[in-house]
Amino acid sequence: MTVIYRKRRNLFEAGETEWRVEDDALVVQTADARLARYPWAELKGVRLGYAPTRFKTRRHDLVLSFTDGRTVEVDNQSFAGVADFEDRSATYVPFVRAVLAKAGTHPDLMVRVGATPMSYALNLSFVTISFAAVLAVLILLPVDLGVYLIIKIVIVATMLPALYRWIRHARPRLARPDALPDDALPQA
């Protein structure tokens, strides 16, 4: 059975790109009718990540790498307008599960879940240094700016849940294609 996922990537794409999970290959057809085949026999690696952006706050992505050096990246957000993205998790999750079923035919293939280790370490270092700097500024402010201090603390505190969600979802780990952690895919 062929599983299909469609989405529009960006403003410059006239229509939707289609990804089809077929028996022998992943077939990608762009909006301008270009066709590419990625044979499952050449699949080398799979990565699932939680990768939010400013406008795609619930973005999850799938990155497939093949032995010939080609990569395919697909996420669950479809372009709907400037700074407006539609969540396509309802069709993205079955598509990813179909891809993982094909990846499961490679006996030693493990799925990388989360960010790449280097990206995670750099982002976590940056966030730690930034929070330390913000905390230092808040501590060193003159006491007579009490109202402004409270406002700044509230702003920082409202960002903590998003930071916690990113730290939890993006941490790098390995999993078998048939035994993914609960947070590897978006809730459809």
Sine and cosine of phi, psi and omega as CSV:
sin_phi,cos_phi,sin_psi,cos_psi,sin_omega,cos_omega
0.00,0.00,0.72,-0.69,-0.01,-1.00
-1.00,0.03,0.78,-0.63,0.06,-1.00
-0.96,-0.28,0.73,-0.69,-0.10,-1.00
-0.85,-0.53,0.65,-0.76,0.10,-0.99
-0.76,-0.65,0.70,-0.71,-0.02,-1.00
-0.77,-0.64,0.56,-0.83,0.12,-0.99
-0.25,-0.97,0.38,-0.93,0.11,-0.99
-0.99,-0.15,0.81,-0.59,-0.10,-0.99
-0.97,0.23,-0.69,0.72,-0.11,-0.99
-0.36,-0.93,-0.02,-1.00,-0.02,-1.00
-0.86,0.50,-0.55,0.83,-0.12,-0.99
-0.99,0.10,-0.11,0.99,0.04,-1.00
-1.00,-0.04,0.83,-0.56,-0.09,-1.00
-0.92,0.40,-0.58,0.82,-0.02,-1.00
-0.62,-0.79,-0.40,-0.92,-0.06,-1.00
-1.00,-0.08,0.57,-0.82,0.16,-0.99
-1.00,0.04,0.56,-0.83,-0.03,-1.00
-0.86,-0.51,0.73,-0.68,0.08,-1.00
-0.91,-0.42,0.81,-0.59,0.00,-1.00
-0.88,-0.48,0.79,-0.61,0.09,-1.00
-1.00,-0.01,0.97,-0.26,0.03,-1.00
-0.96,-0.27,0.13,-0.99,-0.07,-1.00
-0.86,0.52,-0.66,0.75,-0.11,-0.99
-0.97,-0.24,-0.27,0.96,-0.11,-0.99
-0.32,-0.95,0.31,-0.95,0.22,-0.97
-1.00,0.00,0.81,-0.58,-0.02,-1.00
-0.93,-0.36,0.80,-0.60,-0.01,-1.00
-0.90,-0.44,0.83,-0.56,0.05,-1.00
-0.87,-0.50,0.88,-0.48,-0.02,-1.00
-0.98,0.19,0.16,-0.99,-0.01,-1.00
-0.88,0.47,-0.48,0.88,0.02,-1.00
-1.00,-0.06,0.39,0.92,0.14,-0.99
0.95,0.32,0.25,0.97,0.13,-0.99
-0.96,0.27,0.62,-0.78,-0.09,-1.00
-0.86,-0.51,0.68,-0.73,0.08,-1.00
-0.70,-0.72,0.62,-0.78,0.03,-1.00
-0.89,-0.45,0.70,-0.71,0.03,-1.00
-0.83,-0.56,0.99,-0.14,-0.06,-1.00
-0.89,0.45,0.68,-0.74,0.01,-1.00
-0.89,0.45,-0.49,0.87,0.00,-1.00
-0.89,0.46,-0.38,0.92,-0.02,-1.00
-0.99,-0.16,0.12,0.99,0.01,-1.00
-0.92,0.38,0.79,-0.61,-0.05,-1.00
-0.94,-0.35,-0.58,0.81,-0.06,-1.00
-0.42,-0.91,0.45,-0.89,0.02,-1.00
-0.72,-0.70,0.73,-0.69,0.09,-1.00
-0.75,-0.67,0.74,-0.67,0.10,-0.99
-0.92,-0.40,0.77,-0.64,-0.04,-1.00
-0.64,-0.77,0.48,-0.88,0.17,-0.99
-1.00,-0.09,0.93,-0.37,-0.14,-0.99
-0.72,-0.70,0.95,0.32,-0.03,-1.00
-0.93,0.36,0.47,-0.88,0.12,-0.99
-0.83,-0.56,-0.04,-1.00,-0.04,-1.00
-0.86,0.51,-0.67,0.74,-0.05,-1.00
-0.98,-0.20,-0.29,0.96,0.03,-1.00
-0.94,-0.33,0.96,0.27,-0.16,-0.99
-0.96,0.29,-0.30,0.95,0.01,-1.00
-0.90,-0.43,0.49,0.87,-0.10,-0.99
-0.96,0.27,0.78,-0.62,0.16,-0.99
-0.86,-0.50,0.60,-0.80,0.01,-1.00
-0.75,-0.66,0.40,-0.92,0.04,-1.00
-0.86,-0.51,0.79,-0.61,0.04,-1.00
-0.84,-0.54,0.85,-0.53,0.05,-1.00
-0.95,-0.32,0.72,-0.70,0.08,-1.00
-0.87,-0.49,0.58,-0.81,-0.08,-1.00
-0.86,-0.51,0.34,-0.94,-0.09,-1.00
-0.89,0.46,-0.41,0.91,0.00,-1.00
-1.00,0.08,0.11,0.99,0.05,-1.00
1.00,-0.05,-0.14,0.99,0.02,-1.00
-0.97,0.24,0.50,-0.86,0.09,-1.00
-0.76,-0.65,0.46,-0.89,0.07,-1.00
-0.80,-0.60,0.79,-0.61,0.04,-1.00
-0.85,-0.53,0.77,-0.64,-0.02,-1.00
-0.71,-0.71,0.70,-0.71,0.09,-1.00
-0.83,-0.55,0.10,-0.99,-0.11,-0.99
-1.00,-0.06,0.21,0.98,-0.04,-1.00
-0.91,-0.41,0.79,-0.61,0.00,-1.00
-0.95,-0.32,0.69,-0.72,-0.01,-1.00
-0.91,0.42,0.81,-0.59,0.04,-1.00
-0.89,-0.46,-0.32,0.95,-0.02,-1.00
0.14,-0.99,0.09,-1.00,-0.01,-1.00
-0.86,0.51,0.84,-0.55,-0.04,-1.00
0.86,0.51,0.44,0.90,-0.03,-1.00
-0.71,-0.71,0.89,-0.46,-0.03,-1.00
-0.78,-0.62,0.64,-0.77,-0.01,-1.00
-0.99,-0.12,0.73,-0.69,0.04,-1.00
-0.98,0.19,0.87,-0.49,0.00,-1.00
-0.95,-0.32,0.49,0.87,-0.06,-1.00
-0.86,0.51,-0.51,0.86,-0.02,-1.00
-0.88,0.48,-0.54,0.84,0.06,-1.00
-0.98,-0.21,-0.36,0.93,0.01,-1.00
-0.93,0.37,-0.71,0.70,-0.06,-1.00
-0.88,0.48,-0.74,0.67,0.06,-1.00
-0.88,0.47,-0.57,0.82,0.05,-1.00
-0.89,0.46,-0.74,0.67,-0.01,-1.00
-0.89,0.45,-0.65,0.76,0.02,-1.00
-0.89,0.46,-0.60,0.80,0.05,-1.00
-0.92,0.39,-0.64,0.77,0.07,-1.00
-0.89,0.46,-0.70,0.72,-0.01,-1.00
-0.91,0.41,-0.52,0.86,0.08,-1.00
-0.90,0.44,-0.63,0.78,0.07,-1.00
-0.94,0.34,-0.62,0.79,0.03,-1.00
-0.92,0.40,-0.52,0.85,0.00,-1.00
-0.90,0.43,-0.26,0.96,0.05,-1.00
-0.97,0.25,-0.24,0.97,0.11,-0.99
-1.00,0.02,0.94,-0.35,-0.18,-0.98
-0.88,0.48,-0.54,0.84,-0.07,-1.00
-0.98,-0.19,0.04,1.00,-0.08,-1.00
-0.97,0.26,0.81,-0.59,0.08,-1.00
-0.94,-0.35,0.55,-0.84,0.04,-1.00
-1.00,-0.05,0.77,-0.63,0.11,-0.99
-1.00,0.07,0.84,-0.54,-0.02,-1.00
-0.94,-0.35,0.72,-0.69,0.02,-1.00
0.98,-0.18,-0.20,-0.98,0.00,-1.00
-0.97,0.25,0.23,-0.97,0.12,-0.99
-0.93,0.38,0.51,-0.86,-0.05,-1.00
-0.83,0.56,-0.67,0.74,-0.01,-1.00
-0.91,0.41,-0.71,0.70,0.02,-1.00
-0.88,0.48,-0.69,0.73,-0.01,-1.00
-0.89,0.46,-0.72,0.69,-0.01,-1.00
-0.89,0.45,-0.69,0.72,0.00,-1.00
-0.91,0.40,-0.70,0.71,0.02,-1.00
-0.90,0.43,-0.67,0.74,0.01,-1.00
-0.91,0.41,-0.63,0.78,0.06,-1.00
-0.89,0.45,-0.71,0.70,0.01,-1.00
-0.87,0.49,-0.71,0.71,-0.01,-1.00
-0.91,0.42,-0.66,0.75,0.01,-1.00
-0.89,0.45,-0.72,0.70,0.02,-1.00
-0.90,0.43,-0.65,0.76,0.01,-1.00
-0.90,0.45,-0.72,0.70,0.01,-1.00
-0.91,0.42,-0.61,0.79,0.05,-1.00
-0.89,0.45,-0.65,0.76,0.02,-1.00
-0.91,0.41,-0.69,0.72,0.03,-1.00
-0.89,0.45,-0.68,0.73,0.02,-1.00
-0.89,0.46,-0.68,0.74,0.03,-1.00
-0.88,0.48,-0.68,0.73,0.01,-1.00
-0.90,0.45,-0.69,0.72,0.00,-1.00
-0.89,0.45,-0.63,0.77,0.00,-1.00
-0.94,0.33,-0.62,0.78,-0.09,-1.00
-1.00,0.10,-0.10,0.99,0.04,-1.00
-0.91,0.41,0.55,-0.84,0.08,-1.00
-0.88,0.48,0.55,-0.83,-0.07,-1.00
-0.92,0.40,-0.45,0.89,-0.06,-1.00
-0.94,0.35,-0.08,1.00,0.06,-1.00
-0.99,-0.12,0.64,0.77,-0.11,-0.99
-0.80,0.60,-0.73,0.69,-0.02,-1.00
-0.89,0.45,-0.69,0.72,-0.01,-1.00
-0.92,0.39,-0.59,0.81,0.04,-1.00
-0.89,0.45,-0.70,0.71,0.02,-1.00
-0.89,0.45,-0.68,0.73,0.03,-1.00
-0.87,0.50,-0.71,0.71,-0.01,-1.00
-0.91,0.42,-0.65,0.76,0.03,-1.00
-0.90,0.44,-0.65,0.76,0.03,-1.00
-0.89,0.45,-0.67,0.74,0.02,-1.00
-0.88,0.47,-0.73,0.69,0.02,-1.00
-0.89,0.45,-0.68,0.73,-0.03,-1.00
-0.90,0.44,-0.56,0.83,0.01,-1.00
-0.94,0.33,-0.34,0.94,0.01,-1.00
-1.00,0.06,-0.25,0.97,-0.05,-1.00
-0.88,0.47,-0.66,0.75,0.04,-1.00
-0.87,0.49,-0.64,0.77,0.04,-1.00
-0.91,0.42,-0.64,0.77,0.04,-1.00
-0.90,0.44,-0.71,0.70,0.02,-1.00
-0.87,0.50,-0.70,0.71,0.01,-1.00
-0.86,0.51,-0.69,0.73,0.01,-1.00
-0.91,0.42,-0.72,0.70,-0.01,-1.00
-0.85,0.52,-0.67,0.74,-0.04,-1.00
-0.94,0.34,-0.72,0.69,-0.07,-1.00
-0.97,0.23,-0.56,0.83,-0.15,-0.99
-1.00,-0.01,-0.08,1.00,-0.04,-1.00
-0.90,0.44,0.72,-0.70,-0.06,-1.00
-0.95,0.31,0.67,-0.74,0.07,-1.00
-0.33,-0.94,0.24,-0.97,0.02,-1.00
-0.94,-0.34,0.53,-0.85,0.04,-1.00
-0.51,-0.86,0.41,-0.91,0.11,-0.99
-0.98,0.21,0.51,-0.86,-0.01,-1.00
-0.85,0.53,-0.46,0.89,-0.02,-1.00
-0.99,-0.14,0.09,1.00,-0.02,-1.00
-0.64,-0.77,0.89,0.46,-0.02,-1.00
-0.98,0.19,0.51,-0.86,0.14,-0.99
-0.90,0.43,0.41,-0.91,-0.05,-1.00
-0.85,0.52,-0.52,0.85,-0.07,-1.00
-1.00,-0.06,0.19,0.98,-0.01,-1.00
-0.95,0.30,-0.47,0.89,-0.01,-1.00
-0.85,-0.52,0.46,-0.89,0.04,-1.00
-0.92,0.38,0.41,-0.91,0.08,-1.00
-0.97,0.24,0.91,-0.42,-0.05,-1.00
-0.99,0.12,0.00,0.00,0.00,0.00
